Amino acid sequence: MKITVIGCGYLGATHAASMAELGHEVLGVEVDPTKLASLQAGTTPFYEPGLDELLGKHVTAGGLRFTDSIEEAGAFADLHFVCVGTPQLGSSLGADTSYVETAVRSLAPHLTRPAYVVGKSTVPVGTAARMAGLLSELSPVGGDAELVWNPEFLREGFAVKDTLEPDRIVLGVASERAEQALREFYAPMASAGTPFVVTDYATAELVKVSANAFLATKISFINAVGEVCDAAGADVVALADAIGHDARIGRRFLNAGIGFGGGCLPKDIRAFVHRAGELGVEDAMSFLRQVDDINQRQRQRVTAIVKAMVGGSVAGVRVGVWGAAFKPDSDDVRDSPALDIAGRLHLRGAHVSVYDPKAALTAAARFPTLVYTDSAVDAARGADVLLHLTEWPEFRTVSPDEVGSVMAHRRLLDGRNLLDLPSWRAAGFEARGLGRA
Ligand SMILES: NC(=O)c1ccc[n+]([C@@H]2O[C@H](COP(=O)([O-])OP(=O)(O)OC[C@H]3O[C@@H](n4cnc5c(N)ncnc54)[C@H](O)[C@@H]3O)[C@@H](O)[C@H]2O)c1
């Protein structure tokens, strides 16, 4: 089938290349000229494992093209995926849906044949119904331009696999006709046994924000328990292993550490609280404020621990930081706890050297006053304390002895609880994790 993908950032570029891989003919629409030039040249403007190869392959083969013309998009296909951003508003905790609205408003007048517009962005409940109204009002074909809401669950770092082999496909539809069209489009997933949940717009929108709220809650739960473990002299990792054996609880997302970040979870839980308030049920979601507070507190906790480790003040102290991205296998530093902590320490007078295998450029664009190094050992050179903040696998292979030999003082804080602390201690380090007193 011919499709367009409007907005080619982390979600859209992945969707566009993956749908080309499934054999669809894809036209991506991107308004950012720098990103567009990169995509047109067959290169992803960000790091996501496997995506560059996939995108380059289909741009070269001709099944995937990119443009900035929404008019061209309207003429090209009858199935349009909206993948633009929904960041937090500057003025409240709510989500900024103006990019979604702009995409729908600009596309609708060019829909001169029956068409489906499929929203994939994460939006506050009620947005889809509003967009459906706009679409039929502004399109020359009226109600024959129909909206579907199809939230996306991909994880950065696994985006291609998650798009090609999703856990489930959720479709919020207003007609059987729309359901059939999308089932036909996603036929390869149906053949592979992917479950489909077909529902109304509001439920589809809420599925996505509820999933993120649940994951965020699980992380903040274990981090809160980790604080108690620190105070009580217990070990949160052993505790998580033990409770994780209970199938009702599960071990995943129970890794205590510096907390969650990125372009989704933090802004999605805030937008959920905000939207619940607009709907008159803020109390029902008020616990998410605490989930957010617990998450933010981990960042203060780390700075407090670092201060204590170096004797009370970080002014003039040299800090080596491993990791800037919000998670491994990504260069995304949006609301990254690692970069936030590095920045906080720098602003308190510490000399901070950061190493991240992929995120140095994106981090430097956001926080240019930190020093960025080319290797894990270089980040630790001369340091009084080393912080492990993003769990890239390569950090688990570095020799504690080698790192220790270039540091001024052998001190390590494992903010992800993934390093083998006994081997660091054996190399003479004062080594600690979070919630592992
Ligand atoms: N990144 C993820 O892992 C992920 C996962 C699931 C859902 N989501 C959701 O998907 C949406 C997009 O997220 P993202 O991380 O890809 O954001 P992003 O900022 O990386 O990408 C959005 C892109 O849309 C472009 N854009 C904005 N308005 C446009 C328009 N009118 N026409 C064409 N292009 C336009 C922007 O220039 C940008 O490149 C958000 O709602 C997010 O919450 C993201």
The ligand as a Gaussian input file, in Angstrom:
#p B3LYP/6-31G(d) Opt

LIG

0 1
 N       10.248000       8.236000      20.897000
 C        9.596000       7.193000      21.370000
 O       10.184000       6.216000      21.870000
 C        8.092000       7.147000      21.300000
 C        7.437000       5.928000      21.565000
 C        6.052000       5.896000      21.516000
 C        5.330000       7.058000      21.286000
 N        5.999000       8.226000      21.068000
 C        5.220000       9.439000      20.816000
 O        5.375000       9.743000      19.446000
 C        5.337000      11.142000      19.230000
 C        6.601000      11.581000      18.509000
 O        7.694000      11.314000      19.356000
 P        9.201000      11.377000      18.830000
 O       10.048000      10.897000      19.945000
 O        9.296000      10.750000      17.500000
 O        9.366000      12.974000      18.671000
 P       10.407000      13.750000      17.747000
 O       10.451000      15.128000      18.285000
 O       11.664000      12.950000      17.646000
 O        9.731000      13.733000      16.297000
 C        8.670000      14.541000      15.901000
 C        8.982000      15.046000      14.500000
 O        7.834000      15.650000      13.912000
 C        8.269000      16.750000      13.112000
 N        7.103000      17.600000      12.867000
 C        6.448000      18.411000      13.718000
 N        5.385000      18.987000      13.103000
 C        5.357000      18.502000      11.836000
 C        4.507000      18.678000      10.721000
 N        3.433000      19.503000      10.788000
 N        4.787000      18.034000       9.572000
 C        5.850000      17.227000       9.474000
 N        6.713000      17.012000      10.509000
 C        6.459000      17.633000      11.668000
 C        9.367000      17.375000      13.945000
 O       10.217000      18.209000      13.174000
 C       10.077000      16.113000      14.479000
 O       11.117000      15.695000      13.608000
 C        5.151000      11.756000      20.613000
 O        3.785000      11.960000      20.842000
 C        5.679000      10.686000      21.536000
 O        5.145000      10.777000      22.840000
 C        7.353000       8.294000      21.044000

